[in-house]
Amino acid sequence: MTNNKNVLNWIEEMKALVKPDKVVWIDGSEAQLNELRKEALSTGEMYELNQELLPGCLLHRTAVNDVARVEDRTFICSRTKENAGPTNNWEDPKVMYDKLGKLFDGSMQGRTMYIIPYCMGPIGSPFSKVGVELTDSIYVVLNMDIMTRMGTKAFEHLGDTSNDFVRGLHSKAQLDQENRYIVHFPEDNTIWSVNSGYGGNVLLGKKCFALRIASYQAKMEGWMAEHMLILGLENPKGEITYVCAAFPSACGKTNLAMMIPPKKYLDEGYKVWTVGDDIAWLRVGPDGRLWAINPENGFFGVAPGTNMKSNPNALLTTQKGTIFTNVVLNLDNDTVWWEGLDKNPPKNALDWTGKKWDCTDGSKGAHPNSRFTAPACNCPCLSSEFNNPNGVPISAIIFGGRRAKTAPLVYQARDWKHGVFVGSTMASETTAAAAGAVGVVRRDPMAMLPFCGYHMGDYFTHWLEMGEKLGDKAPKIFNVNWFRTDDEGHFIWPGFGDNMRVLNWIVNRCKGTADAVETAIGYEPKPEDIDVEGLDVTLETVKDLLSVDKDLWKEEVKGIHEFYGKFGDKLPEELKHQLSVLEENLNK
């Protein structure tokens, strides 16, 4: 499939380490994939769902000790500890190669090694990059087919001489929790994952390559790899404005990416187009603007809570060619179910572990982190620019989090440098769903804390440098908070499709057609500029949603000082300056 000596030599070296009985090169053809599906069904690794109701859909169950990303077992092994920074787990690469080498030694004996060439981004795009994943899991092959451009074409994109490919080695090994490691070697373009079978740890094109390794590549090569959705907002004149948005988990990123505008807006001719729900790769285009692609080819979404009200487009995307992981199996019709799908749990069912499940005993049927892997081409609101090799031009970058009182509904940064400050201090308050105390502020800069493949202080510097490159063509930066609550703890803003009302103000600011007022924290809309027609929300409520409580913000400043203290002399002077400006504004 390839004559590239860099690829072939590396594969021989890895084969000698893991010692598979058999080697299969994955060409991406439907005939080969069908054979693999049949094999997975015959061994029980996969279960075929009702092919009339869910054509091409399969169910998979992971080991019960292997159901989520393992951040404490995820390492960035750069050559010096300082390059990994204070927010990553670090180990000396030599030590880690030695340690994992022992775990990988002979781990594929009696098994087949699958060689998966894949391309992150459209084939032929100047943005795109190639990876090769070696794995002993058919589940990985079938998921990588959905999530990436997989097969022979990826090798064609790489060419016969390039050494610019990410080397991924994965083995389920013994699924041993104590020896589970997800390890990145940024300077070697290498990812090693052992003793896991869960998607987030083993689909190495996703967070491992597209964020952790790619963020390091982006710093070295002068572009950006970000944990961001990409959305196109079309007005009644047919003009489309593209925005990127970053939110920590549990803040509605996928819901926003596939949003359906309120009826009033639909009737007027507004539309929303999904380019990506999770990751954006951004480069300065020939015109000096920032352009973005979604490097992925599918959606790896959390199932619980996805329904026809919260995210109809996501649910419709899962109706064919989808792999469901750790959800409920309805034995009456061979379909799937999860908490929050509807109010009719199946009476005759197996839970996510494969045991008989009684929906009346209060136990959860689906794992809270159960997943669907669905092809992007199924999405009813997929942008026609999804496969455009040049990407889409970005007019705005939106940051957000879950704050009960502090952050207003929306505000705009004064300029790019101030916007980097806003992104670097991004935070969410913990909810009852998270372990530990409720209402604790967790900082997650640019929603990249678990995914930045190098020192976060250097990451902030890289953002500032990108702003210098872009100059006056830089996207405008905003912060949103859909989660303000009243004194009883109820959300004040309706959220979901009605977030379009806030996005409209953002788009109009980008076009220069909306007004704003300057506050201590940035520019805010005039309350009357947020359209609330048809909502149970008054102008007074909007004023409250936009209010800036200086005492709460002074507390916020203390938290930022403490957080910034982690980065020592790597914290850019510009961010210290922005923090002092905020303090001055609050004391005026």
PALUM-625372 format. One line per 10 residues: their letters; for each residue x, y, z of C-alpha. Coordinates in steps of 0.5 Angstrom, whole numbers, padded with zeros to 4 digits, always signed. Each point is the difference from the previous one (the first is absolute). Last residue first. Layout:
<nodes>
A	X/Y/Z; ...
</nodes>
This chain:
<nodes>
KNLNEELVSL	-0026/+0105/+0079; +0003/-0006/+0004; -0003/-0005/-0005; +0003/+0004/-0006; +0007/+0000/+0004; -0001/-0008/+0001; -0001/-0001/-0007; +0006/+0004/-0003; +0004/-0004/+0005; -0002/-0006/-0003
QHKLEEPLKD	+0001/+0002/-0007; +0007/+0002/+0002; +0002/-0007/+0003; -0003/-0003/-0006; +0005/+0004/-0004; +0006/-0002/+0004; -0001/-0007/-0003; +0000/-0005/+0006; +0006/-0004/-0001; +0003/+0003/+0006
GFKGYFEHIG	-0004/-0004/+0005; -0006/-0004/-0004; -0004/-0002/+0007; +0000/+0007/+0002; -0005/+0002/-0005; -0005/-0005/+0003; +0001/+0004/+0007; -0001/+0007/-0003; -0006/-0002/-0004; -0003/-0003/+0006
KVEEKWLDKD	+0001/+0007/+0003; -0003/+0004/-0006; -0006/-0005/+0001; -0001/+0003/+0007; +0000/+0007/-0003; -0005/-0002/-0005; -0005/-0002/+0005; +0001/+0007/+0003; -0001/+0003/-0006; -0006/-0003/-0002
VSLLDKVTEL	-0001/+0001/-0008; -0007/+0000/-0002; -0002/-0003/-0007; -0005/-0006/+0002; -0003/+0006/+0005; -0001/+0004/-0006; -0003/-0005/-0004; -0005/-0002/+0006; -0002/+0008/+0000; -0001/-0001/-0008
TVDLGEVDID	-0005/-0006/+0002; +0001/-0007/-0001; -0006/-0005/-0002; +0003/+0000/-0007; -0004/+0002/-0006; +0004/+0006/-0002; +0006/+0000/+0005; +0005/+0003/-0005; +0006/+0002/+0003; +0002/+0007/-0002
EPKPEYGIAT	-0005/+0003/+0005; +0005/-0002/+0005; +0005/+0004/-0003; +0005/-0005/-0002; +0007/+0000/+0004; +0007/+0002/-0001; +0005/-0002/+0005; +0001/-0002/+0007; +0000/+0007/+0004; -0006/+0002/-0005
EVADATGKCR	+0000/+0003/-0007; -0007/+0000/-0003; -0001/-0003/-0007; -0004/+0001/-0007; -0001/-0004/-0005; +0001/+0000/-0008; +0008/+0000/+0000; +0000/-0007/-0004; +0003/-0004/+0006; -0004/+0004/+0005
NVIWNLVRMN	-0006/-0002/-0004; +0002/-0008/+0000; +0001/+0001/+0008; -0007/+0003/+0001; -0003/-0006/-0005; +0004/-0005/+0005; -0004/+0003/+0006; -0007/-0001/-0004; +0003/-0007/-0002; +0000/-0002/+0007
DGFGPWIFHG	-0007/-0001/-0001; +0001/-0007/-0003; +0003/-0003/+0007; +0000/+0006/+0005; -0006/+0002/+0004; +0004/+0005/+0004; -0002/+0001/+0007; +0002/-0007/+0003; -0003/-0002/+0006; +0004/+0000/+0007
EDDTRFWNVN	-0005/+0003/+0004; +0004/+0007/+0000; +0000/+0000/-0007; +0005/-0003/-0005; +0005/+0002/-0005; +0001/-0007/-0004; +0000/+0003/-0008; +0007/+0003/+0001; +0003/+0003/-0006; +0007/+0003/-0001
FIKPAKDGLK	+0002/+0004/-0006; +0006/+0001/-0005; +0000/+0003/-0006; +0004/-0003/-0006; +0007/+0002/-0002; +0000/+0004/-0006; +0003/+0007/+0003; +0006/-0004/+0002; +0000/-0007/-0002; +0008/-0002/+0001
EGMELWHTFY	+0000/+0004/+0007; -0006/-0004/+0002; +0003/-0006/-0002; +0006/+0002/+0005; -0005/+0001/+0006; -0003/-0007/-0001; +0007/-0003/+0000; +0002/+0004/+0006; -0006/-0003/+0003; +0002/-0007/-0002
DGMHYGCFPL	+0007/+0002/+0003; -0003/+0001/+0007; -0004/-0007/-0001; +0006/-0004/-0001; -0001/-0005/-0005; -0005/-0005/-0003; -0006/+0004/+0002; -0006/-0005/+0000; -0002/-0001/+0008; +0000/+0008/+0001
MAMPDRRVVG	-0002/+0002/-0007; -0007/+0003/+0001; +0003/+0006/-0002; +0003/+0001/+0007; -0004/-0005/+0005; +0000/+0003/+0007; -0005/-0004/+0004; -0004/+0004/+0005; -0003/-0004/+0006; -0008/+0001/-0001
VAGAAAATTE	-0001/-0008/+0003; +0005/-0003/+0004; +0003/-0007/-0003; -0002/-0004/-0006; -0003/+0003/-0005; -0008/-0001/-0002; -0002/+0005/+0006; +0004/+0005/-0004; +0007/+0003/+0000; +0000/+0008/-0002
SAMTSGVFVG	+0004/+0001/-0006; +0006/+0004/-0002; +0003/+0004/-0006; +0006/+0004/+0003; +0004/-0001/-0006; -0005/+0001/-0005; -0002/+0007/+0003; +0008/+0002/+0000; +0000/-0002/-0007; -0006/+0004/-0002
HKWDRAQYVL	+0004/+0006/+0004; +0005/-0001/-0005; -0004/-0001/-0006; -0004/+0007/+0001; -0005/+0003/+0005; -0003/-0007/+0002; -0008/-0001/-0001; -0005/-0002/+0005; -0006/-0005/+0000; -0005/-0002/+0005
PATKARRGGF	+0005/+0003/+0006; +0005/-0004/+0004; +0000/+0000/+0008; -0007/-0003/+0002; -0001/-0007/-0002; +0006/-0001/-0004; +0000/-0006/-0005; +0005/+0001/-0006; +0001/+0004/-0006; +0005/+0002/-0005
IIASIPVGNP	-0002/+0003/-0007; +0005/+0001/-0006; -0003/+0004/-0006; +0001/+0002/-0007; +0003/-0007/-0002; +0001/-0001/-0008; -0002/-0007/-0002; +0005/-0006/-0002; +0004/+0000/-0006; +0000/-0008/-0001
NNFESSLCPC	-0008/+0001/+0000; -0003/-0006/+0003; -0005/+0003/+0005; -0001/+0006/-0005; -0007/-0003/-0001; -0001/+0001/+0007; -0004/-0006/+0004; -0007/+0002/+0002; -0003/-0007/-0001; +0006/-0004/+0003
NCAPATFRSN	+0001/-0006/-0003; +0006/+0002/-0004; +0004/+0001/+0007; +0000/-0008/+0001; -0002/-0002/+0007; +0004/-0003/+0006; -0005/+0000/+0005; +0002/+0000/+0008; -0001/-0002/+0007; +0003/+0005/+0005
PHAGKSGDTC	-0006/-0001/+0005; +0000/-0008/-0001; -0007/-0002/-0003; -0005/-0003/+0004; +0000/+0004/+0007; -0002/-0003/+0006; -0007/+0002/+0003; -0003/-0007/+0000; -0006/+0001/-0005; +0005/+0000/-0006
DWKKGTWDLA	+0001/-0007/+0002; +0006/-0002/-0004; +0003/-0007/-0002; +0008/+0000/-0001; +0003/+0002/-0006; +0005/+0005/+0004; -0004/+0006/-0003; -0006/-0003/+0002; -0004/-0005/-0003; -0008/+0001/-0002
NKPPNKDLGE	-0007/-0002/+0001; -0004/+0005/+0003; +0003/+0006/-0005; +0001/+0007/+0003; -0006/+0004/-0002; +0001/+0007/+0002; +0005/+0002/-0006; +0007/+0000/-0001; +0002/+0003/+0006; +0003/-0006/+0003
WWVTDNDLNL	+0002/-0005/-0006; -0004/-0004/-0005; +0003/-0005/-0005; -0004/-0004/-0006; -0001/-0008/+0000; -0007/+0000/+0000; -0003/-0003/+0006; +0008/-0001/+0003; +0001/+0008/+0001; +0007/+0000/+0001
VVNTFITGKQ	+0002/+0006/+0005; +0006/+0004/-0002; +0008/-0002/+0001; +0002/+0002/-0007; -0004/+0001/-0006; +0003/+0000/-0007; -0004/+0004/-0005; -0001/-0002/-0008; -0007/+0002/+0001; -0004/+0004/+0004
TTLLANPNSK	+0005/+0004/+0004; +0000/+0006/-0003; -0008/+0001/+0001; +0002/+0000/+0008; +0005/+0005/-0002; -0004/+0005/-0004; -0006/-0001/+0006; +0005/+0003/+0005; -0004/+0002/+0007; -0007/-0001/-0002
MNTGPAVGFF	+0001/-0007/-0005; +0004/-0003/+0005; +0008/+0000/+0002; +0000/+0000/+0008; +0004/-0007/+0000; +0003/-0001/-0006; +0007/+0004/+0000; +0003/+0001/-0007; +0005/-0002/-0004; -0002/+0003/-0007
GNEPNIAWLR	+0003/-0001/-0006; +0005/+0002/-0006; +0005/+0003/+0005; +0005/+0006/-0002; -0005/+0005/+0000; +0003/+0006/-0004; +0001/+0007/+0002; +0002/+0007/-0004; +0003/+0006/+0004; +0001/+0006/-0005
GDPGVRLWAI	+0006/+0002/-0003; -0003/-0001/-0007; +0005/-0005/-0002; -0003/-0004/+0007; +0003/+0000/+0007; -0001/-0007/+0002; -0006/-0003/+0005; -0001/-0007/+0002; -0006/-0001/+0004; -0003/-0006/+0004
DDGVTWVKYG	-0006/-0002/+0003; -0007/+0001/-0003; +0002/+0002/-0007; -0002/+0003/-0007; -0008/+0001/+0003; -0004/+0005/-0004; -0005/+0004/+0003; -0006/+0003/-0004; -0004/+0007/+0001; -0006/+0001/-0005
EDLYKKPPIM	-0005/+0004/+0003; -0004/-0006/+0002; +0006/-0003/+0003; +0001/+0006/+0004; -0007/+0000/+0003; +0001/-0008/+0001; +0006/+0000/+0004; +0006/-0001/-0003; +0003/-0008/+0000; +0006/-0001/+0003
MALNTKGCAS	+0005/-0005/-0002; +0007/+0003/+0002; -0004/+0003/+0006; -0003/-0007/+0002; +0007/-0003/-0001; +0004/+0006/+0005; -0006/+0000/+0005; +0004/+0001/+0007; +0001/-0007/+0002; +0008/+0000/-0002
PFAACVYTIE	+0003/+0007/+0000; -0002/+0004/-0006; +0004/+0003/-0006; -0004/+0003/-0006; +0002/+0002/-0007; -0004/+0004/-0005; -0002/+0001/-0007; -0004/+0005/-0003; -0005/-0002/-0006; -0003/+0005/-0004
GKPNELGLIL	-0007/-0003/-0003; -0004/+0007/+0000; -0004/-0004/+0006; +0006/-0001/+0004; +0005/-0006/+0000; +0004/-0002/+0007; +0005/-0005/-0002; +0003/-0003/+0006; +0007/-0003/+0002; +0001/-0004/+0007
MHEAMWGEMK	+0006/+0001/+0004; +0006/-0004/+0003; +0005/+0004/-0004; +0006/-0002/-0004; +0003/+0007/-0002; +0005/+0002/-0006; +0008/+0002/+0000; +0003/-0006/-0001; +0004/-0002/+0007; -0007/+0003/+0004
AQYSAIRLAF	-0004/-0004/-0005; +0004/-0007/+0001; -0001/+0001/+0007; -0007/+0001/+0000; +0000/-0006/-0005; +0003/-0005/+0005; -0005/+0002/+0005; -0006/+0002/-0004; -0001/-0004/-0007; +0004/-0005/+0002
CKKGLLVNGG	-0002/-0003/+0007; -0006/+0004/+0000; -0003/-0004/-0006; +0005/-0003/-0005; +0002/-0005/+0006; -0007/-0004/+0000; +0003/-0004/+0006; -0001/+0005/+0007; -0006/+0003/-0002; -0003/-0006/-0003
YGSNVSWITN	+0000/-0005/+0006; +0005/-0006/-0002; +0005/+0001/+0005; +0006/-0004/+0002; +0005/+0004/-0004; +0001/+0007/-0004; +0006/+0003/-0003; +0000/+0006/-0004; +0006/+0003/-0004; +0002/+0006/-0004
DEPFHVIYRN	+0007/-0001/+0003; +0000/+0007/+0003; -0007/+0000/+0003; +0001/-0007/+0003; -0007/-0002/+0003; -0002/-0005/+0005; -0007/-0003/+0001; +0002/-0005/+0006; -0004/-0006/+0003; +0004/-0004/+0004
EQDLQAKSHL	-0004/+0000/+0007; -0006/-0001/-0004; +0002/-0006/-0004; -0004/-0001/-0007; +0005/-0006/-0001; +0003/+0003/-0006; -0005/+0004/-0003; +0006/+0003/-0005; +0001/+0006/-0003; +0006/+0003/-0004
GRVFDNSTDG	-0001/+0007/-0003; +0005/+0003/-0005; -0002/+0007/-0002; +0002/+0002/-0007; +0005/+0005/-0003; +0006/-0005/-0002; -0002/+0002/-0007; +0004/-0005/-0006; -0006/-0004/-0003; -0006/+0005/+0000
LHEFAKTGMR	-0004/+0002/+0006; -0006/+0001/-0004; +0000/-0006/-0003; +0001/-0004/+0006; -0006/+0003/+0003; -0004/-0002/-0007; +0002/-0007/+0002; -0004/+0000/+0006; -0004/+0004/+0005; -0003/+0007/-0001
TMIDMNLVVY	-0001/+0001/+0008; -0006/-0001/+0005; -0004/-0006/-0003; +0005/-0004/-0003; +0004/+0001/+0007; -0006/-0003/+0003; +0000/-0006/-0004; +0008/-0001/+0001; +0000/+0001/+0007; -0006/-0005/+0002
ISDTLEVGVK	+0004/-0005/-0005; +0005/+0001/+0006; +0008/-0003/+0000; +0002/+0007/-0003; +0006/+0004/-0004; -0003/+0007/-0001; +0004/+0004/-0006; -0002/+0007/+0000; +0000/+0006/-0006; -0001/+0007/+0001
SFPSGIPGMC	-0005/+0005/-0004; +0000/+0007/+0000; +0003/+0001/-0007; -0006/-0004/-0002; +0001/-0006/-0005; -0004/-0005/+0004; -0005/+0004/+0005; +0003/+0000/+0007; +0003/-0005/+0004; +0002/-0005/-0005
YPIIYMTRGQ	+0001/-0008/+0002; +0004/-0006/-0001; -0002/-0005/+0004; +0004/-0006/+0001; -0003/-0006/+0004; +0004/-0005/+0004; -0004/-0006/+0001; +0001/-0004/+0006; +0003/-0007/+0003; +0006/+0004/+0002
MSGDFLKGLK	-0002/+0008/+0000; +0002/+0002/+0007; +0007/-0004/-0001; +0004/+0006/+0003; -0005/+0006/+0000; +0000/+0000/+0008; +0008/+0000/+0000; +0000/+0005/-0005; -0004/+0004/+0004; +0005/+0001/+0006
DYMVKPDEWN	+0006/+0001/-0005; -0004/+0005/-0004; -0002/+0003/+0006; +0007/+0001/+0003; +0003/+0002/-0006; -0005/+0005/-0001; +0001/+0003/+0007; -0007/+0001/+0003; -0005/+0005/+0000; -0008/+0001/+0002
NTPGANEKTR	-0002/+0007/-0003; -0002/+0006/+0004; +0006/+0002/+0002; +0004/+0001/-0006; +0002/-0006/-0005; +0006/+0004/-0003; +0002/+0001/+0007; +0001/-0007/+0001; +0005/-0001/-0005; +0000/-0004/-0006
SCIFTRDEVR	-0008/+0000/-0001; -0003/-0006/+0003; -0008/+0002/+0000; -0003/-0005/+0005; -0007/-0002/+0001; -0001/-0005/+0005; -0003/+0005/+0005; -0005/+0002/-0006; -0003/-0006/-0001; -0005/+0001/-0005
AVDNVATRHL	-0006/-0004/+0001; -0003/-0007/+0001; +0005/-0005/+0001; -0001/-0004/+0006; -0007/-0003/-0002; +0004/-0003/-0006; -0003/+0004/-0006; -0007/-0002/-0004; -0001/+0001/-0007; -0007/+0001/-0004
LCGPLLEQNL	+0000/+0000/-0007; -0004/+0004/-0006; +0000/-0001/-0007; -0007/+0001/-0001; -0004/+0003/+0007; -0007/-0002/-0001; +0000/-0005/-0005; +0007/-0003/+0002; -0002/-0001/+0007; +0007/+0000/+0004
EYMEGTSLAE	+0006/-0004/-0002; +0004/-0002/+0007; +0007/+0001/+0000; +0006/-0003/+0003; -0004/-0006/+0000; +0005/-0004/-0003; -0005/-0002/-0006; -0002/+0008/-0001; +0007/+0002/+0000; +0002/-0004/-0005
KRLENLQAES	-0006/+0002/-0004; +0002/+0007/+0001; +0007/-0001/-0003; -0003/-0004/-0006; -0004/+0006/-0001; +0006/+0005/+0001; +0004/-0004/-0006; -0006/+0001/-0005; -0001/+0007/+0002; +0007/+0002/-0002
GDIWVVKDPK	+0004/+0004/+0005; +0007/-0003/-0002; +0001/-0003/+0007; +0007/-0004/+0000; -0001/-0007/+0004; +0005/-0003/+0004; +0000/-0007/+0003; +0003/-0003/+0006; +0002/+0006/+0003; +0007/+0001/+0004
VLAKMEEIWN	-0001/+0007/+0004; +0007/+0002/-0001; +0002/-0003/-0006; -0006/+0002/-0004; +0002/+0007/+0003; +0006/+0001/-0003; -0002/-0003/-0007; -0006/+0005/+0000; +0005/+0006/+0001; +0005/-0003/-0005
LVNKNNTM	-0007/+0000/-0005; -0002/+0007/+0002; +0007/+0004/-0001; +0001/-0005/-0006; -0006/+0003/-0004; -0002/-0005/-0005; -0007/+0000/+0002; -0006/-0005/-0001
</nodes>
